[in-house]
Amino acid sequence: MNFPWIISLASHDAASVAGLRLTPGIEVAEADGKVWLRGPVAGESLAAALQKLPALARYEVKGNRLRNLDSRIPSDPLLPLSWQTLKTWLQVEPPGAQTVSGNNPELSHVRIQLIRSTEEREPNLLLTTLNEWHAFAISAPDIRLRPLRFAVNAELLVLVQGEPLPPLPGRRFVVEGNVAVPAGFNWQPAVTPAVLARLLGAREDELALLYEDGTCCRLLAEQFVAAGRAAVRATAAEMEAAHER
């Protein structure tokens, strides 16, 4: 995509952009029940990642108009949206009040923060590189891989979930319910994982990763696949091909 671009997605597909949170130059806006994503010229790896998003429409920016990629003529106006960086948009908003419904009416105004914890909890989620994960997985016995599943993003970073985790370099997290926090940390106030997930906007089919800097990344459960050697080889080959195109 050798041109400035804009993509629109349905609001319920917003979590699908989380894998791009570390990619510079991407901005987000929300309007009319849609999420709009824009950026400058996309290299091959980013273009491949964008192609996987469940977009409603894809556009080339032509001045103050948009050209749908299925058309030759710029026909749609460029809407006056309020844009912000993707990383900022994905942040948890600790200063703001968030309303929690259900069985916890006393939690109507909650400020979430991570604090150091003395409680020892076994990590069950690892953030590492595709190279490290691939080298381990192709030589590990099946019984070692069987309890694990993994997901890869466009930056060739891998999340490996399960127990026991492989002895690889990277960041370790503890998953409770469908929320993950860095090992050695806990959240305040000490609400239940289910309430925290609602505060972070995570649906039941999503895993929310909460970082020390206040950002939150949400992944769909379907982005994870079982950690068999064939699956790891196929994923590594697909990502390598995408980066070479």
C-alpha positions as CSV (number, residue, x, y, z in Angstrom):
1,M,0.0,0.0,0.0
2,N,2.2,2.8,-1.3
3,F,-0.2,5.5,-0.4
4,P,-1.9,7.1,2.7
5,W,-4.7,4.8,3.7
6,I,-7.8,4.6,5.9
7,I,-9.7,1.5,7.0
8,S,-13.2,1.4,8.7
9,L,-14.2,-1.4,11.0
10,A,-17.4,-2.2,13.0
11,S,-17.0,-1.2,16.6
12,H,-17.4,-4.8,17.8
13,D,-14.3,-5.6,15.8
14,A,-12.2,-3.0,17.5
15,A,-10.1,-5.6,19.4
16,S,-8.7,-6.9,16.2
17,V,-6.4,-3.8,15.9
18,A,-4.7,-4.5,19.2
19,G,-1.8,-6.4,17.5
20,L,-0.8,-3.1,15.8
21,R,-0.4,-1.1,19.1
22,L,3.4,-0.9,18.7
23,T,3.3,0.1,15.1
24,P,4.3,3.8,14.7
25,G,2.2,6.3,12.7
26,I,-1.2,4.6,13.1
27,E,-4.1,6.7,14.3
28,V,-7.7,5.9,15.4
29,A,-11.0,7.7,15.5
30,E,-14.5,6.6,16.3
31,A,-17.8,7.8,14.7
32,D,-21.2,6.4,13.8
33,G,-20.6,3.0,15.4
34,K,-17.4,2.5,13.4
35,V,-13.7,2.5,14.2
36,W,-11.5,4.3,11.7
37,L,-7.8,3.5,11.3
38,R,-5.4,5.5,9.2
39,G,-1.7,5.7,8.5
40,P,1.0,6.7,6.0
41,V,2.4,4.5,3.3
42,A,2.4,0.9,4.6
43,G,5.4,-1.4,4.2
44,E,4.9,-5.0,3.2
45,S,4.6,-6.5,6.7
46,L,2.1,-3.8,7.8
47,A,0.1,-4.2,4.6
48,A,-0.1,-7.9,5.3
49,A,-1.3,-7.3,8.8
50,L,-3.9,-4.7,7.7
51,Q,-5.2,-7.2,5.1
52,K,-6.1,-9.6,7.9
53,L,-8.3,-7.0,9.7
54,P,-12.1,-7.5,9.3
55,A,-12.5,-4.2,7.5
56,L,-15.9,-2.8,6.3
57,A,-14.1,-0.7,3.7
58,R,-10.5,0.2,2.7
59,Y,-9.6,3.6,1.2
60,E,-6.8,5.5,-0.3
61,V,-6.6,9.1,0.9
62,K,-6.7,11.6,-2.0
63,G,-6.6,15.1,-0.6
64,N,-9.9,15.7,1.2
65,R,-11.6,12.7,-0.4
66,L,-11.4,8.9,-0.1
67,R,-11.1,6.4,-2.9
68,N,-12.5,3.0,-2.0
69,L,-10.0,0.4,-3.2
70,D,-12.7,-1.3,-5.1
71,S,-13.2,1.8,-7.1
72,R,-11.1,3.9,-9.4
73,I,-12.7,7.3,-8.5
74,P,-12.4,9.1,-5.2
75,S,-16.0,9.4,-4.3
76,D,-16.3,9.7,-0.5
77,P,-15.6,12.8,1.6
78,L,-12.8,12.7,4.2
79,L,-14.8,13.0,7.4
80,P,-13.7,15.6,10.1
81,L,-12.8,13.0,12.7
82,S,-11.0,13.4,16.0
83,W,-7.8,11.3,15.6
84,Q,-5.5,9.9,18.3
85,T,-2.6,7.5,18.3
86,L,-3.5,3.8,18.4
87,K,-1.4,3.3,21.6
88,T,-3.3,6.2,23.3
89,W,-6.6,4.9,22.2
90,L,-5.9,1.5,23.6
91,Q,-5.0,2.9,27.0
92,V,-7.0,2.2,30.1
93,E,-8.3,5.6,31.3
94,P,-7.4,5.6,35.0
95,P,-8.4,9.3,35.6
96,G,-11.9,8.8,34.2
97,A,-14.9,7.3,35.9
98,Q,-16.1,4.0,34.5
99,T,-19.5,2.6,35.4
100,V,-19.7,-1.1,36.4
101,S,-23.1,-2.7,36.2
102,G,-24.3,-6.1,37.5
103,N,-23.6,-7.3,41.0
104,N,-21.2,-4.6,42.0
105,P,-23.1,-1.2,42.1
106,E,-20.6,0.1,44.7
107,L,-17.9,0.1,42.0
108,S,-19.6,2.9,40.0
109,H,-16.3,5.0,40.0
110,V,-13.2,3.0,39.7
111,R,-9.6,4.0,39.1
112,I,-7.5,0.9,38.0
113,Q,-3.8,0.8,38.7
114,L,-1.1,-1.9,38.8
115,I,1.0,-2.2,42.0
116,R,3.9,-4.5,43.0
117,S,2.7,-7.6,44.7
118,T,4.4,-9.9,47.2
119,E,2.0,-12.7,46.4
120,E,3.7,-15.5,44.4
121,R,1.6,-16.6,41.4
122,E,2.8,-18.9,38.7
123,P,3.0,-17.1,35.3
124,N,0.9,-18.8,32.6
125,L,1.4,-16.4,29.7
126,L,4.7,-15.5,27.9
127,L,5.4,-12.6,25.5
128,T,8.5,-13.6,23.4
129,T,9.7,-13.4,19.8
130,L,8.7,-15.7,17.0
131,N,12.3,-16.8,16.5
132,E,12.7,-17.9,20.1
133,W,9.3,-19.6,20.1
134,H,9.9,-21.4,16.7
135,A,13.4,-22.7,17.8
136,F,11.8,-24.1,21.0
137,A,8.7,-25.6,19.5
138,I,10.3,-27.5,16.6
139,S,12.6,-29.4,19.0
140,A,10.2,-29.8,22.0
141,P,8.4,-33.1,22.5
142,D,4.7,-33.2,21.9
143,I,3.9,-33.7,25.5
144,R,5.6,-30.3,26.2
145,L,3.6,-28.5,23.6
146,R,0.3,-30.1,24.3
147,P,-0.8,-27.7,27.1
148,L,0.2,-24.6,25.2
149,R,-1.4,-22.3,22.6
150,F,0.0,-19.3,20.9
151,A,-0.8,-16.1,18.9
152,V,1.5,-14.0,16.7
153,N,1.3,-10.4,15.6
154,A,2.7,-8.4,12.7
155,E,5.7,-7.4,14.8
156,L,6.7,-11.1,15.0
157,L,5.9,-11.1,18.8
158,V,4.3,-14.2,20.2
159,L,2.0,-14.8,23.2
160,V,2.3,-18.3,24.5
161,Q,-0.3,-19.4,27.0
162,G,-0.5,-22.5,29.2
163,E,1.4,-24.3,31.9
164,P,4.3,-25.0,32.2
165,L,5.6,-22.1,30.1
166,P,8.7,-22.7,27.9
167,P,12.0,-21.5,29.4
168,L,12.4,-18.6,26.9
169,P,13.4,-14.9,27.3
170,G,10.5,-12.5,27.4
171,R,7.8,-11.0,29.6
172,R,5.7,-13.2,31.8
173,F,2.1,-12.6,32.8
174,V,-0.4,-14.2,35.1
175,V,-3.9,-14.8,33.6
176,E,-7.0,-14.8,35.8
177,G,-10.3,-15.2,34.1
178,N,-9.8,-13.3,30.8
179,V,-7.4,-10.7,32.2
180,A,-3.6,-10.9,32.2
181,V,-1.2,-8.7,34.3
182,P,2.6,-8.8,34.5
183,A,4.1,-11.3,36.9
184,G,4.8,-9.6,40.2
185,F,2.0,-7.2,39.9
186,N,-1.6,-7.0,41.0
187,W,-4.4,-4.5,40.4
188,Q,-6.0,-2.0,42.7
189,P,-8.8,-1.9,43.8
190,A,-8.9,-5.7,44.2
191,V,-12.1,-6.3,42.2
192,T,-12.7,-9.7,40.8
193,P,-11.2,-10.6,37.4
194,A,-14.7,-10.6,35.9
195,V,-15.3,-7.0,37.0
196,L,-11.8,-5.9,35.9
197,A,-12.5,-7.4,32.5
198,R,-15.7,-5.3,32.2
199,L,-13.8,-2.2,33.3
200,L,-11.3,-2.9,30.5
201,G,-14.0,-3.5,27.9
202,A,-13.1,-7.1,27.4
203,R,-15.7,-9.5,26.1
204,E,-15.9,-13.1,27.3
205,D,-14.2,-14.2,24.1
206,E,-11.3,-11.8,24.5
207,L,-8.1,-11.8,26.6
208,A,-7.1,-8.4,28.0
209,L,-3.4,-7.7,28.7
210,L,-2.9,-4.9,31.2
211,Y,0.5,-3.2,31.2
212,E,2.3,-1.2,33.9
213,D,2.1,2.0,31.8
214,G,-1.7,1.8,31.9
215,T,-2.2,0.5,28.3
216,C,-4.5,-2.4,27.6
217,C,-4.3,-4.8,24.7
218,R,-7.3,-7.1,23.9
219,L,-7.0,-10.3,21.8
220,L,-9.7,-12.5,20.5
221,A,-9.6,-16.1,21.7
222,E,-9.7,-17.2,18.0
223,Q,-6.3,-15.5,17.5
224,F,-4.7,-18.3,19.5
225,V,-4.0,-21.7,18.0
226,A,-2.9,-25.0,19.5
227,A,0.9,-25.3,19.8
228,G,1.7,-28.2,17.6
229,R,5.0,-28.3,15.6
230,A,3.1,-28.2,12.3
231,A,1.2,-25.1,13.4
232,V,4.3,-23.3,14.5
233,R,6.2,-24.1,11.3
234,A,3.3,-23.0,9.2
235,T,2.9,-19.7,11.1
236,A,6.7,-19.0,10.9
237,A,6.7,-19.7,7.2
238,E,3.6,-17.5,6.6
239,M,5.1,-14.5,8.6
240,E,8.5,-14.9,6.8
241,A,6.8,-14.8,3.4
242,A,4.7,-11.8,4.4
243,H,7.9,-9.9,5.4
244,E,9.7,-10.8,2.2
245,R,6.8,-9.7,-0.1
